[in-house]
Amino acid sequence: MPGIAFQRIRPADRSSFKDFSVRIRAAEFGLTRDQVATALAAEGIDTRAYYVPPVHRTRAFAAVGPAFEERLPQTAALCDEILTLPDYGRLTAEHVERVAACMMALHERAPSVRQALGGA
């Protein structure tokens, strides 16, 4: 699907597979991460924008965090684009298919969804 990228887990990597996050590139998908989250919530699909804000932007790192901003361009980009989709032990195949169908519909109807959400 245009504008959707999945996390790459290389064979040498270790992962808990705790979250299923996708990167939403608004220019290609047609909607921002926040617009997608709002639209999915309207369909009863719970999502999260985990790790937002990134650690260097939290209050705990206020004194040193700004020094890292220029050195972390990927972090800044991901901060606005990552959305975690439902992923839990009792997730059924039907629910996975419903989420996928909603994502496809959002992409296909992006202009009208943006308008309905009050965006340009």
C-alpha positions as CSV (number, residue, x, y, z in Angstrom):
1,M,0.0,0.0,0.0
2,P,1.5,3.4,-0.9
3,G,2.8,5.3,2.0
4,I,2.9,2.4,4.5
5,A,6.2,0.9,5.5
6,F,6.7,-1.9,7.9
7,Q,9.5,-2.3,10.4
8,R,12.4,-4.4,9.0
9,I,13.6,-7.1,11.4
10,R,16.8,-8.6,10.1
11,P,17.7,-12.2,10.9
12,A,20.4,-11.1,13.3
13,D,18.0,-8.8,15.2
14,R,16.2,-9.7,18.4
15,S,12.6,-8.6,18.8
16,S,9.9,-9.2,21.4
17,F,7.3,-8.6,18.6
18,K,5.4,-6.7,21.3
19,D,4.1,-4.0,18.9
20,F,3.0,-3.9,15.3
21,S,3.9,-0.4,14.2
22,V,3.7,1.0,10.7
23,R,5.2,4.1,9.2
24,I,2.7,6.3,7.5
25,R,4.2,8.7,4.9
26,A,1.4,11.2,4.5
27,A,2.5,12.4,1.1
28,E,2.1,8.9,-0.3
29,F,-0.7,7.5,1.8
30,G,-2.9,10.6,1.7
31,L,-3.4,11.1,5.4
32,T,-1.2,11.8,8.3
33,R,-0.6,9.4,11.2
34,D,-2.9,11.4,13.4
35,Q,-5.7,11.5,10.8
36,V,-5.4,7.7,10.4
37,A,-5.5,7.2,14.1
38,T,-8.6,9.4,14.4
39,A,-10.4,7.6,11.5
40,L,-9.5,4.2,12.9
41,A,-10.8,5.2,16.3
42,A,-14.1,6.2,14.7
43,E,-14.3,2.6,13.5
44,G,-13.6,1.2,17.0
45,I,-10.0,0.3,16.2
46,D,-7.6,1.2,18.9
47,T,-4.1,2.5,18.0
48,R,-1.2,4.1,19.7
49,A,1.6,6.6,18.9
50,Y,4.2,4.9,21.0
51,Y,7.5,6.6,21.9
52,V,6.1,10.0,21.2
53,P,7.7,12.3,22.2
54,P,11.1,10.7,21.7
55,V,13.2,10.6,24.9
56,H,15.4,13.5,24.0
57,R,12.3,15.7,23.9
58,T,10.9,14.8,27.3
59,R,11.0,17.0,30.3
60,A,13.6,14.8,32.0
61,F,16.1,15.6,29.2
62,A,15.1,19.3,28.8
63,A,18.6,20.4,29.6
64,V,20.5,18.2,27.1
65,G,17.8,17.0,24.7
66,P,17.9,20.0,22.3
67,A,21.6,19.2,21.6
68,F,20.5,15.9,20.0
69,E,17.8,17.3,17.7
70,E,20.1,17.9,14.7
71,R,21.7,14.5,15.2
72,L,18.4,12.6,15.2
73,P,16.6,13.4,11.9
74,Q,15.2,9.9,11.6
75,T,13.9,10.0,15.1
76,A,12.1,13.4,14.3
77,A,10.6,11.9,11.2
78,L,9.4,8.7,12.8
79,C,8.0,10.6,15.7
80,D,5.3,12.1,13.4
81,E,4.8,9.0,11.3
82,I,4.7,5.9,13.5
83,L,1.4,4.3,14.4
84,T,1.0,1.1,16.4
85,L,-1.9,-1.0,15.2
86,P,-3.7,-3.6,17.3
87,D,-1.6,-6.6,18.2
88,Y,-2.5,-8.8,21.2
89,G,-2.9,-12.4,22.1
90,R,-6.6,-12.8,21.3
91,L,-6.4,-10.8,18.0
92,T,-8.5,-12.8,15.5
93,A,-7.8,-13.1,11.8
94,E,-11.1,-11.4,11.2
95,H,-10.0,-8.4,13.2
96,V,-6.7,-8.3,11.3
97,E,-8.6,-8.3,8.0
98,R,-10.9,-5.5,9.3
99,V,-7.9,-3.3,10.2
100,A,-6.3,-4.0,6.8
101,A,-9.6,-3.2,5.0
102,C,-10.0,0.0,6.9
103,M,-6.4,1.0,6.1
104,M,-7.1,0.4,2.4
105,A,-10.3,2.3,2.5
106,L,-8.6,5.2,4.2
107,H,-6.0,5.3,1.5
108,E,-8.5,5.1,-1.3
109,R,-10.8,7.7,0.2
110,A,-8.1,10.0,1.7
111,P,-9.4,13.3,0.2
112,S,-12.9,12.8,1.6
113,V,-11.5,11.5,4.9
114,R,-9.3,14.6,5.3
115,Q,-12.4,16.8,4.5
116,A,-14.5,14.9,7.1
117,L,-11.8,15.4,9.7
118,G,-11.6,19.1,9.0
119,G,-8.3,19.0,7.2
120,A,-7.2,20.3,3.9
